Amino acid sequence: MAEKITLSKEAIVLDKWSVAMSEELGGVVLLMFPAQGGDPIPFIMRPGQAVALGHDLQTFPEIRKPTVQ
C-alpha cells in the first residue's frame, strides 16, 4: 500500500543545528532543532550532498551563513 506524501511551502525557524559524520549510517547527519519546540529533524546525506548543501548555503544571496552555537 502506497502512502501519499504532500509537499507544502512551510518555513521552519531553527533554534540551532548540528552536523556530524556517522560511520554507522555511512553518511552525514544534519540535526535541525526547530525554535517552536518539538523533536529535532534529522537529515541523512551522502558526503557529496552535504558538500553541495554547504556550498549552496554559502553562495545563496538571501540566506545568511548559519553560525554554530
PQR file with spaces between the fields and no chain letter, atoms N, CA, C, O and H, PARSE charges and radii, in Angstrom:
ATOM       1  N    MET     1       0.845   -1.164    0.000 -0.4000 1.5000
ATOM       2  CA   MET     1       0.000    0.000    0.000 -0.0000 2.0000
ATOM       3  C    MET     1       0.900    1.240    0.000  0.5500 1.7000
ATOM       4  O    MET     1       1.797    1.371    0.833 -0.5500 1.4000
ATOM       5  N    ALA     2       0.650    2.127   -0.930 -0.4000 1.5000
ATOM       6  CA   ALA     2       1.445    3.348   -1.045 -0.0000 2.0000
ATOM       7  C    ALA     2       0.905    4.411   -0.109  0.5500 1.7000
ATOM       8  O    ALA     2      -0.294    4.485    0.159 -0.5500 1.4000
ATOM       9  H    ALA     2      -0.078    2.021   -1.607  0.4000 1.0000
ATOM      10  N    GLU     3       1.810    5.222    0.375 -0.4000 1.5000
ATOM      11  CA   GLU     3       1.424    6.308    1.272 -0.0000 2.0000
ATOM      12  C    GLU     3       1.543    7.625    0.511  0.5500 1.7000
ATOM      13  O    GLU     3       2.566    7.893   -0.120 -0.5500 1.4000
ATOM      14  H    GLU     3       2.785    5.162    0.157  0.4000 1.0000
ATOM      15  N    LYS     4       0.506    8.436    0.569 -0.4000 1.5000
ATOM      16  CA   LYS     4       0.507    9.712   -0.127 -0.0000 2.0000
ATOM      17  C    LYS     4       1.353   10.719    0.637  0.5500 1.7000
ATOM      18  O    LYS     4       1.172   10.916    1.839 -0.5500 1.4000
ATOM      19  H    LYS     4      -0.325    8.218    1.081  0.4000 1.0000
ATOM      20  N    ILE     5       2.266   11.346   -0.067 -0.4000 1.5000
ATOM      21  CA   ILE     5       3.131   12.362    0.526 -0.0000 2.0000
ATOM      22  C    ILE     5       2.826   13.688   -0.161  0.5500 1.7000
ATOM      23  O    ILE     5       2.882   13.788   -1.387 -0.5500 1.4000
ATOM      24  H    ILE     5       2.413   11.186   -1.044  0.4000 1.0000
ATOM      25  N    THR     6       2.508   14.684    0.620 -0.4000 1.5000
ATOM      26  CA   THR     6       2.253   16.007    0.062 -0.0000 2.0000
ATOM      27  C    THR     6       3.342   16.963    0.516  0.5500 1.7000
ATOM      28  O    THR     6       3.807   16.907    1.655 -0.5500 1.4000
ATOM      29  H    THR     6       2.463   14.603    1.615  0.4000 1.0000
ATOM      30  N    LEU     7       3.730   17.820   -0.373 -0.4000 1.5000
ATOM      31  CA   LEU     7       4.744   18.822   -0.063 -0.0000 2.0000
ATOM      32  C    LEU     7       4.072   20.175    0.073  0.5500 1.7000
ATOM      33  O    LEU     7       3.154   20.499   -0.681 -0.5500 1.4000
ATOM      34  H    LEU     7       3.352   17.865   -1.298  0.4000 1.0000
ATOM      35  N    SER     8       4.519   20.946    1.010 -0.4000 1.5000
ATOM      36  CA   SER     8       3.985   22.290    1.184 -0.0000 2.0000
ATOM      37  C    SER     8       5.142   23.267    1.339  0.5500 1.7000
ATOM      38  O    SER     8       6.278   22.880    1.613 -0.5500 1.4000
ATOM      39  H    SER     8       5.264   20.683    1.622  0.4000 1.0000
ATOM      40  N    LYS     9       4.830   24.509    1.160 -0.4000 1.5000
ATOM      41  CA   LYS     9       5.857   25.548    1.280 -0.0000 2.0000
ATOM      42  C    LYS     9       5.785   26.149    2.672  0.5500 1.7000
ATOM      43  O    LYS     9       5.274   27.253    2.858 -0.5500 1.4000
ATOM      44  H    LYS     9       3.908   24.823    0.937  0.4000 1.0000
ATOM      45  N    GLU    10       6.300   25.415    3.644 -0.4000 1.5000
ATOM      46  CA   GLU    10       6.325   25.895    5.014 -0.0000 2.0000
ATOM      47  C    GLU    10       7.756   26.276    5.371  0.5500 1.7000
ATOM      48  O    GLU    10       8.714   25.665    4.897 -0.5500 1.4000
ATOM      49  H    GLU    10       6.715   24.518    3.493  0.4000 1.0000
ATOM      50  N    ALA    11       7.881   27.275    6.196 -0.4000 1.5000
ATOM      51  CA   ALA    11       9.193   27.688    6.676 -0.0000 2.0000
ATOM      52  C    ALA    11       9.364   27.178    8.101  0.5500 1.7000
ATOM      53  O    ALA    11       8.426   27.199    8.899 -0.5500 1.4000
ATOM      54  H    ALA    11       7.103   27.772    6.581  0.4000 1.0000
ATOM      55  N    ILE    12      10.555   26.728    8.404 -0.4000 1.5000
ATOM      56  CA   ILE    12      10.885   26.269    9.749 -0.0000 2.0000
ATOM      57  C    ILE    12      11.926   27.220   10.319  0.5500 1.7000
ATOM      58  O    ILE    12      12.985   27.423    9.725 -0.5500 1.4000
ATOM      59  H    ILE    12      11.317   26.711    7.756  0.4000 1.0000
ATOM      60  N    VAL    13      11.623   27.794   11.457 -0.4000 1.5000
ATOM      61  CA   VAL    13      12.577   28.665   12.139 -0.0000 2.0000
ATOM      62  C    VAL    13      13.435   27.771   13.021  0.5500 1.7000
ATOM      63  O    VAL    13      12.923   27.027   13.857 -0.5500 1.4000
ATOM      64  H    VAL    13      10.762   27.629   11.939  0.4000 1.0000
ATOM      65  N    LEU    14      14.738   27.851   12.826 -0.4000 1.5000
ATOM      66  CA   LEU    14      15.651   26.985   13.568 -0.0000 2.0000
ATOM      67  C    LEU    14      16.223   27.701   14.774  0.5500 1.7000
ATOM      68  O    LEU    14      16.606   28.869   14.704 -0.5500 1.4000
ATOM      69  H    LEU    14      15.154   28.455   12.147  0.4000 1.0000
ATOM      70  N    ASP    15      16.274   26.977   15.886 -0.4000 1.5000
ATOM      71  CA   ASP    15      16.914   27.475   17.089 -0.0000 2.0000
ATOM      72  C    ASP    15      18.414   27.230   16.986  0.5500 1.7000
ATOM      73  O    ASP    15      19.218   28.118   17.269 -0.5500 1.4000
ATOM      74  H    ASP    15      15.963   26.028   15.944  0.4000 1.0000
ATOM      75  N    LYS    16      18.782   26.021   16.578 -0.4000 1.5000
ATOM      76  CA   LYS    16      20.185   25.674   16.365 -0.0000 2.0000
ATOM      77  C    LYS    16      20.234   24.432   15.480  0.5500 1.7000
ATOM      78  O    LYS    16      19.207   23.811   15.207 -0.5500 1.4000
ATOM      79  H    LYS    16      18.129   25.300   16.348  0.4000 1.0000
ATOM      80  N    TRP    17      21.433   24.079   15.038 -0.4000 1.5000
ATOM      81  CA   TRP    17      21.616   22.880   14.231 -0.0000 2.0000
ATOM      82  C    TRP    17      22.984   22.308   14.526  0.5500 1.7000
ATOM      83  O    TRP    17      23.870   23.007   15.018 -0.5500 1.4000
ATOM      84  H    TRP    17      22.267   24.583   15.259  0.4000 1.0000
ATOM      85  N    SER    18      23.149   21.032   14.223 -0.4000 1.5000
ATOM      86  CA   SER    18      24.453   20.388   14.377 -0.0000 2.0000
ATOM      87  C    SER    18      24.625   19.378   13.260  0.5500 1.7000
ATOM      88  O    SER    18      23.651   18.885   12.691 -0.5500 1.4000
ATOM      89  H    SER    18      22.429   20.465   13.823  0.4000 1.0000
ATOM      90  N    VAL    19      25.864   19.082   12.957 -0.4000 1.5000
ATOM      91  CA   VAL    19      26.175   18.147   11.876 -0.0000 2.0000
ATOM      92  C    VAL    19      27.309   17.239   12.336  0.5500 1.7000
ATOM      93  O    VAL    19      28.229   17.672   13.030 -0.5500 1.4000
ATOM      94  H    VAL    19      26.655   19.483   13.419  0.4000 1.0000
ATOM      95  N    ALA    20      27.228   15.971   11.936 -0.4000 1.5000
ATOM      96  CA   ALA    20      28.264   15.010   12.307 -0.0000 2.0000
ATOM      97  C    ALA    20      28.348   13.921   11.236  0.5500 1.7000
ATOM      98  O    ALA    20      27.369   13.637   10.546 -0.5500 1.4000
ATOM      99  H    ALA    20      26.481   15.619   11.372  0.4000 1.0000
ATOM     100  N    MET    21      29.511   13.328   11.112 -0.4000 1.5000
ATOM     101  CA   MET    21      29.702   12.195   10.203 -0.0000 2.0000
ATOM     102  C    MET    21      29.396   10.925   10.971  0.5500 1.7000
ATOM     103  O    MET    21      29.903   10.736   12.077 -0.5500 1.4000
ATOM     104  H    MET    21      30.306   13.559   11.672  0.4000 1.0000
ATOM     105  N    SER    22      28.574   10.048   10.403 -0.4000 1.5000
ATOM     106  CA   SER    22      28.223    8.794   11.050 -0.0000 2.0000
ATOM     107  C    SER    22      28.717    7.634   10.203  0.5500 1.7000
ATOM     108  O    SER    22      28.231    7.412    9.094 -0.5500 1.4000
ATOM     109  H    SER    22      28.162   10.201    9.504  0.4000 1.0000
ATOM     110  N    GLU    23      29.685    6.896   10.730 -0.4000 1.5000
ATOM     111  CA   GLU    23      30.182    5.726   10.015 -0.0000 2.0000
ATOM     112  C    GLU    23      29.162    4.602   10.044  0.5500 1.7000
ATOM     113  O    GLU    23      29.106    3.794    9.117 -0.5500 1.4000
ATOM     114  H    GLU    23      30.080    7.077   11.631  0.4000 1.0000
ATOM     115  N    GLU    24      28.346    4.539   11.107 -0.4000 1.5000
ATOM     116  CA   GLU    24      27.316    3.512   11.203 -0.0000 2.0000
ATOM     117  C    GLU    24      26.278    3.664   10.093  0.5500 1.7000
ATOM     118  O    GLU    24      25.842    2.677    9.500 -0.5500 1.4000
ATOM     119  H    GLU    24      28.392    5.196   11.860  0.4000 1.0000
ATOM     120  N    LEU    25      25.888    4.913    9.818 -0.4000 1.5000
ATOM     121  CA   LEU    25      24.899    5.168    8.778 -0.0000 2.0000
ATOM     122  C    LEU    25      25.533    5.362    7.409  0.5500 1.7000
ATOM     123  O    LEU    25      24.844    5.320    6.390 -0.5500 1.4000
ATOM     124  H    LEU    25      26.242    5.714   10.300  0.4000 1.0000
ATOM     125  N    GLY    26      26.836    5.574    7.384 -0.4000 1.5000
ATOM     126  CA   GLY    26      27.537    5.769    6.121 -0.0000 2.0000
ATOM     127  C    GLY    26      27.246    7.111    5.480  0.5500 1.7000
ATOM     128  O    GLY    26      27.223    7.222    4.254 -0.5500 1.4000
ATOM     129  H    GLY    26      27.396    5.609    8.212  0.4000 1.0000
ATOM     130  N    GLY    27      27.024    8.125    6.289 -0.4000 1.5000
ATOM     131  CA   GLY    27      26.732    9.434    5.738 -0.0000 2.0000
ATOM     132  C    GLY    27      26.848   10.529    6.770  0.5500 1.7000
ATOM     133  O    GLY    27      27.294   10.310    7.897 -0.5500 1.4000
ATOM     134  H    GLY    27      27.042    8.035    7.285  0.4000 1.0000
ATOM     135  N    VAL    28      26.439   11.705    6.361 -0.4000 1.5000
ATOM     136  CA   VAL    28      26.471   12.885    7.208 -0.0000 2.0000
ATOM     137  C    VAL    28      25.076   13.060    7.811  0.5500 1.7000
ATOM     138  O    VAL    28      24.072   12.972    7.104 -0.5500 1.4000
ATOM     139  H    VAL    28      26.078   11.883    5.446  0.4000 1.0000
ATOM     140  N    VAL    29      25.023   13.306    9.104 -0.4000 1.5000
ATOM     141  CA   VAL    29      23.744   13.515    9.784 -0.0000 2.0000
ATOM     142  C    VAL    29      23.647   14.982   10.177  0.5500 1.7000
ATOM     143  O    VAL    29      24.485   15.499   10.916 -0.5500 1.4000
ATOM     144  H    VAL    29      25.839   13.377    9.679  0.4000 1.0000
ATOM     145  N    LEU    30      22.618   15.639    9.673 -0.4000 1.5000
ATOM     146  CA   LEU    30      22.341   17.028    9.994 -0.0000 2.0000
ATOM     147  C    LEU    30      21.103   17.041   10.885  0.5500 1.7000
ATOM     148  O    LEU    30      20.040   16.573   10.477 -0.5500 1.4000
ATOM     149  H    LEU    30      21.937   15.219    9.072  0.4000 1.0000
ATOM     150  N    LEU    31      21.234   17.574   12.100 -0.4000 1.5000
ATOM     151  CA   LEU    31      20.107   17.691   13.022 -0.0000 2.0000
ATOM     152  C    LEU    31      19.695   19.150   13.103  0.5500 1.7000
ATOM     153  O    LEU    31      20.508   20.021   13.413 -0.5500 1.4000
ATOM     154  H    LEU    31      22.098   17.954   12.431  0.4000 1.0000
ATOM     155  N    MET    32      18.418   19.409   12.820 -0.4000 1.5000
ATOM     156  CA   MET    32      17.881   20.759   12.921 -0.0000 2.0000
ATOM     157  C    MET    32      16.907   20.800   14.090  0.5500 1.7000
ATOM     158  O    MET    32      16.012   19.961   14.196 -0.5500 1.4000
ATOM     159  H    MET    32      17.758   18.702   12.568  0.4000 1.0000
ATOM     160  N    PHE    33      17.091   21.788   14.968 -0.4000 1.5000
ATOM     161  CA   PHE    33      16.258   21.935   16.152 -0.0000 2.0000
ATOM     162  C    PHE    33      15.308   23.115   15.938  0.5500 1.7000
ATOM     163  O    PHE    33      15.748   24.265   15.950 -0.5500 1.4000
ATOM     164  H    PHE    33      17.818   22.469   14.881  0.4000 1.0000
ATOM     165  N    PRO    34      13.999   22.845   15.741 -0.5600 1.5000
ATOM     166  CA   PRO    34      13.040   23.925   15.497  0.2800 2.0000
ATOM     167  C    PRO    34      12.896   24.850   16.709  0.5500 1.7000
ATOM     168  O    PRO    34      12.916   24.394   17.852 -0.5500 1.4000
ATOM     169  N    ALA    35      12.750   26.150   16.448 -0.4000 1.5000
ATOM     170  CA   ALA    35      12.569   27.121   17.522 -0.0000 2.0000
ATOM     171  C    ALA    35      11.202   26.965   18.185  0.5500 1.7000
ATOM     172  O    ALA    35      11.034   27.357   19.340 -0.5500 1.4000
ATOM     173  H    ALA    35      12.733   26.520   15.519  0.4000 1.0000
ATOM     174  N    GLN    36      10.223   26.400   17.477 -0.4000 1.5000
ATOM     175  CA   GLN    36       8.892   26.233   18.019 -0.0000 2.0000
ATOM     176  C    GLN    36       8.816   25.062   18.988  0.5500 1.7000
ATOM     177  O    GLN    36       7.759   24.815   19.568 -0.5500 1.4000
ATOM     178  H    GLN    36      10.360   26.081   16.539  0.4000 1.0000
ATOM     179  N    GLY    37       9.890   24.352   19.170 -0.4000 1.5000
ATOM     180  CA   GLY    37       9.907   23.175   20.031 -0.0000 2.0000
ATOM     181  C    GLY    37       9.631   21.921   19.223  0.5500 1.7000
ATOM     182  O    GLY    37       9.497   21.969   18.000 -0.5500 1.4000
ATOM     183  H    GLY    37      10.748   24.553   18.699  0.4000 1.0000
ATOM     184  N    GLY    38       9.550   20.824   19.905 -0.4000 1.5000
ATOM     185  CA   GLY    38       9.326   19.565   19.214 -0.0000 2.0000
ATOM     186  C    GLY    38      10.622   18.802   19.045  0.5500 1.7000
ATOM     187  O    GLY    38      11.685   19.225   19.499 -0.5500 1.4000
ATOM     188  H    GLY    38       9.659   20.785   20.898  0.4000 1.0000
ATOM     189  N    ASP    39      10.504   17.667   18.381 -0.4000 1.5000
ATOM     190  CA   ASP    39      11.660   16.805   18.184 -0.0000 2.0000
ATOM     191  C    ASP    39      12.598   17.376   17.128  0.5500 1.7000
ATOM     192  O    ASP    39      12.154   18.060   16.205 -0.5500 1.4000
ATOM     193  H    ASP    39       9.641   17.324   18.012  0.4000 1.0000
ATOM     194  N    PRO    40      13.906   17.096   17.261 -0.5600 1.5000
ATOM     195  CA   PRO    40      14.846   17.515   16.223  0.2800 2.0000
ATOM     196  C    PRO    40      14.529   16.786   14.914  0.5500 1.7000
ATOM     197  O    PRO    40      14.026   15.662   14.917 -0.5500 1.4000
ATOM     198  N    ILE    41      14.833   17.446   13.807 -0.4000 1.5000
ATOM     199  CA   ILE    41      14.586   16.882   12.483 -0.0000 2.0000
ATOM     200  C    ILE    41      15.925   16.390   11.924  0.5500 1.7000
ATOM     201  O    ILE    41      16.814   17.202   11.667 -0.5500 1.4000
ATOM     202  H    ILE    41      15.241   18.358   13.804  0.4000 1.0000
ATOM     203  N    PRO    42      16.087   15.064   11.731 -0.5600 1.5000
ATOM     204  CA   PRO    42      17.344   14.553   11.196  0.2800 2.0000
ATOM     205  C    PRO    42      17.314   14.465    9.668  0.5500 1.7000
ATOM     206  O    PRO    42      16.295   14.111    9.074 -0.5500 1.4000
ATOM     207  N    PHE    43      18.431   14.788    9.052 -0.4000 1.5000
ATOM     208  CA   PHE    43      18.623   14.599    7.618 -0.0000 2.0000
ATOM     209  C    PHE    43      19.880   13.763    7.448  0.5500 1.7000
ATOM     210  O    PHE    43      20.932   14.109    7.984 -0.5500 1.4000
ATOM     211  H    PHE    43      19.259   15.076    9.535  0.4000 1.0000
ATOM     212  N    ILE    44      19.782   12.686    6.721 -0.4000 1.5000
ATOM     213  CA   ILE    44      20.935   11.832    6.454 -0.0000 2.0000
ATOM     214  C    ILE    44      21.317   12.025    4.993  0.5500 1.7000
ATOM     215  O    ILE    44      20.507   11.807    4.093 -0.5500 1.4000
ATOM     216  H    ILE    44      18.927   12.405    6.285  0.4000 1.0000
ATOM     217  N    MET    45      22.557   12.436    4.771 -0.4000 1.5000
ATOM     218  CA   MET    45      23.024   12.751    3.421 -0.0000 2.0000
ATOM     219  C    MET    45      24.331   12.024    3.137  0.5500 1.7000
ATOM     220  O    MET    45      25.077   11.675    4.051 -0.5500 1.4000
ATOM     221  H    MET    45      23.215   12.614    5.503  0.4000 1.0000
ATOM     222  N    ARG    46      24.587   11.807    1.874 -0.4000 1.5000
ATOM     223  CA   ARG    46      25.907   11.322    1.464 -0.0000 2.0000
ATOM     224  C    ARG    46      26.875   12.498    1.595  0.5500 1.7000
ATOM     225  O    ARG    46      26.451   13.652    1.540 -0.5500 1.4000
ATOM     226  H    ARG    46      23.981   12.091    1.132  0.4000 1.0000
ATOM     227  N    PRO    47      28.170   12.219    1.765 -0.5600 1.5000
ATOM     228  CA   PRO    47      29.137   13.323    1.914  0.2800 2.0000
ATOM     229  C    PRO    47      29.079   14.331    0.769  0.5500 1.7000
ATOM     230  O    PRO    47      29.209   15.533    1.002 -0.5500 1.4000
ATOM     231  N    GLY    48      28.888   13.866   -0.451 -0.4000 1.5000
ATOM     232  CA   GLY    48      28.803   14.780   -1.593 -0.0000 2.0000
ATOM     233  C    GLY    48      27.598   15.703   -1.508  0.5500 1.7000
ATOM     234  O    GLY    48      27.682   16.872   -1.884 -0.5500 1.4000
ATOM     235  H    GLY    48      28.783   12.890   -0.640  0.4000 1.0000
ATOM     236  N    GLN    49      26.482   15.186   -1.020 -0.4000 1.5000
ATOM     237  CA   GLN    49      25.287   16.010   -0.842 -0.0000 2.0000
ATOM     238  C    GLN    49      25.525   17.076    0.225  0.5500 1.7000
ATOM     239  O    GLN    49      25.090   18.218    0.072 -0.5500 1.4000
ATOM     240  H    GLN    49      26.414   14.236   -0.715  0.4000 1.0000
ATOM     241  N    ALA    50      26.211   16.706    1.299 -0.4000 1.5000
ATOM     242  CA   ALA    50      26.497   17.661    2.375 -0.0000 2.0000
ATOM     243  C    ALA    50      27.400   18.785    1.872  0.5500 1.7000
ATOM     244  O    ALA    50      27.203   19.947    2.229 -0.5500 1.4000
ATOM     245  H    ALA    50      26.563   15.779    1.423  0.4000 1.0000
ATOM     246  N    VAL    51      28.383   18.446    1.051 -0.4000 1.5000
ATOM     247  CA   VAL    51      29.274   19.467    0.485 -0.0000 2.0000
ATOM     248  C    VAL    51      28.484   20.408   -0.414  0.5500 1.7000
ATOM     249  O    VAL    51      28.673   21.623   -0.361 -0.5500 1.4000
ATOM     250  H    VAL    51      28.542   17.502    0.761  0.4000 1.0000
ATOM     251  N    ALA    52      27.594   19.850   -1.245 -0.4000 1.5000
ATOM     252  CA   ALA    52      26.782   20.685   -2.135 -0.0000 2.0000
ATOM     253  C    ALA    52      25.858   21.594   -1.337  0.5500 1.7000
ATOM     254  O    ALA    52      25.698   22.764   -1.682 -0.5500 1.4000
ATOM     255  H    ALA    52      27.441   18.863   -1.288  0.4000 1.0000
ATOM     256  N    LEU    53      25.244   21.074   -0.271 -0.4000 1.5000
ATOM     257  CA   LEU    53      24.367   21.885    0.573 -0.0000 2.0000
ATOM     258  C    LEU    53      25.154   23.013    1.234  0.5500 1.7000
ATOM     259  O    LEU    53      24.699   24.156    1.259 -0.5500 1.4000
ATOM     260  H    LEU    53      25.373   20.123    0.009  0.4000 1.0000
ATOM     261  N    GLY    54      26.333   22.694    1.771 -0.4000 1.5000
ATOM     262  CA   GLY    54      27.173   23.724    2.385 -0.0000 2.0000
ATOM     263  C    GLY    54      27.554   24.805    1.392  0.5500 1.7000
ATOM     264  O    GLY    54      27.559   25.989    1.728 -0.5500 1.4000
ATOM     265  H    GLY    54      26.703   21.765    1.751  0.4000 1.0000
ATOM     266  N    HIS    55      27.874   24.403    0.168 -0.4000 1.5000
ATOM     267  CA   HIS    55      28.218   25.371   -0.876 -0.0000 2.0000
ATOM     268  C    HIS    55      27.013   26.253   -1.200  0.5500 1.7000
ATOM     269  O    HIS    55      27.145   27.471   -1.322 -0.5500 1.4000
ATOM     270  H    HIS    55      27.870   23.441   -0.105  0.4000 1.0000
ATOM     271  N    ASP    56      25.832   25.632   -1.339 -0.4000 1.5000
ATOM     272  CA   ASP    56      24.626   26.405   -1.641 -0.0000 2.0000
ATOM     273  C    ASP    56      24.302   27.395   -0.532  0.5500 1.7000
ATOM     274  O    ASP    56      23.906   28.526   -0.815 -0.5500 1.4000
ATOM     275  H    ASP    56      25.724   24.643   -1.240  0.4000 1.0000
ATOM     276  N    LEU    57      24.461   26.996    0.717 -0.4000 1.5000
ATOM     277  CA   LEU    57      24.166   27.895    1.837 -0.0000 2.0000
ATOM     278  C    LEU    57      25.139   29.066    1.881  0.5500 1.7000
ATOM     279  O    LEU    57      24.776   30.157    2.320 -0.5500 1.4000
ATOM     280  H    LEU    57      24.783   26.077    0.948  0.4000 1.0000
ATOM     281  N    GLN    58      26.361   28.849    1.435 -0.4000 1.5000
ATOM     282  CA   GLN    58      27.343   29.930    1.462 -0.0000 2.0000
ATOM     283  C    GLN    58      27.175   30.897    0.303  0.5500 1.7000
ATOM     284  O    GLN    58      27.532   32.069    0.422 -0.5500 1.4000
ATOM     285  H    GLN    58      26.656   27.962    1.079  0.4000 1.0000
ATOM     286  N    THR    59      26.632   30.422   -0.830 -0.4000 1.5000
ATOM     287  CA   THR    59      26.591   31.267   -2.013 -0.0000 2.0000
ATOM     288  C    THR    59      25.214   31.838   -2.313  0.5500 1.7000
ATOM     289  O    THR    59      25.108   32.765   -3.115 -0.5500 1.4000
ATOM     290  H    THR    59      26.342   29.470   -0.927  0.4000 1.0000
ATOM     291  N    PHE    60      24.148   31.318   -1.696 -0.4000 1.5000
ATOM     292  CA   PHE    60      22.808   31.826   -1.970 -0.0000 2.0000
ATOM     293  C    PHE    60      22.671   33.201   -1.335  0.5500 1.7000
ATOM     294  O    PHE    60      22.898   33.342   -0.134 -0.5500 1.4000
ATOM     295  H    PHE    60      24.234   30.564   -1.044  0.4000 1.0000
ATOM     296  N    PRO    61      22.306   34.216   -2.106 -0.5600 1.5000
ATOM     297  CA   PRO    61      22.361   35.591   -1.575  0.2800 2.0000
ATOM     298  C    PRO    61      21.316   35.915   -0.510  0.5500 1.7000
ATOM     299  O    PRO    61      21.529   36.855    0.255 -0.5500 1.4000
ATOM     300  N    GLU    62      20.209   35.197   -0.419 -0.4000 1.5000
ATOM     301  CA   GLU    62      19.171   35.567    0.528 -0.0000 2.0000
ATOM     302  C    GLU    62      19.244   34.832    1.865  0.5500 1.7000
ATOM     303  O    GLU    62      18.461   35.125    2.768 -0.5500 1.4000
ATOM     304  H    GLU    62      20.036   34.433   -1.041  0.4000 1.0000
ATOM     305  N    ILE    63      20.163   33.891    2.004 -0.4000 1.5000
ATOM     306  CA   ILE    63      20.288   33.150    3.252 -0.0000 2.0000
ATOM     307  C    ILE    63      21.583   33.559    3.941  0.5500 1.7000
ATOM     308  O    ILE    63      22.660   33.486    3.349 -0.5500 1.4000
ATOM     309  H    ILE    63      20.800   33.653    1.271  0.4000 1.0000
ATOM     310  N    ARG    64      21.474   33.988    5.194 -0.4000 1.5000
ATOM     311  CA   ARG    64      22.679   34.321    5.951 -0.0000 2.0000
ATOM     312  C    ARG    64      23.418   33.038    6.320  0.5500 1.7000
ATOM     313  O    ARG    64      22.811   31.979    6.481 -0.5500 1.4000
ATOM     314  H    ARG    64      20.599   34.047    5.675  0.4000 1.0000
ATOM     315  N    LYS    65      24.718   33.151    6.450 -0.4000 1.5000
ATOM     316  CA   LYS    65      25.507   31.997    6.850 -0.0000 2.0000
ATOM     317  C    LYS    65      25.124   31.588    8.274  0.5500 1.7000
ATOM     318  O    LYS    65      25.095   32.426    9.175 -0.5500 1.4000
ATOM     319  H    LYS    65      25.211   34.011    6.319  0.4000 1.0000
ATOM     320  N    PRO    66      24.831   30.307    8.478 -0.5600 1.5000
ATOM     321  CA   PRO    66      24.487   29.866    9.834  0.2800 2.0000
ATOM     322  C    PRO    66      25.713   29.865   10.733  0.5500 1.7000
ATOM     323  O    PRO    66      26.832   29.636   10.274 -0.5500 1.4000
ATOM     324  N    THR    67      25.496   30.120   12.008 -0.4000 1.5000
ATOM     325  CA   THR    67      26.592   30.068   12.972 -0.0000 2.0000
ATOM     326  C    THR    67      26.360   28.901   13.909  0.5500 1.7000
ATOM     327  O    THR    67      25.227   28.636   14.313 -0.5500 1.4000
ATOM     328  H    THR    67      24.587   30.306   12.381  0.4000 1.0000
ATOM     329  N    VAL    68      27.407   28.218   14.249 -0.4000 1.5000
ATOM     330  CA   VAL    68      27.309   27.093   15.168 -0.0000 2.0000
ATOM     331  C    VAL    68      27.335   27.647   16.582  0.5500 1.7000
ATOM     332  O    VAL    68      28.223   28.418   16.947 -0.5500 1.4000
ATOM     333  H    VAL    68      28.327   28.433   13.922  0.4000 1.0000
ATOM     334  N    GLN    69      26.357   27.246   17.365 -0.4000 1.5000
ATOM     335  CA   GLN    69      26.276   27.769   18.731 -0.0000 2.0000
ATOM     336  C    GLN    69      26.813   26.782   19.709  0.5500 1.7000
ATOM     337  O    GLN    69      26.826   27.047   20.911 -0.5500 1.4000
ATOM     338  H    GLN    69      25.637   26.619   17.069  0.4000 1.0000
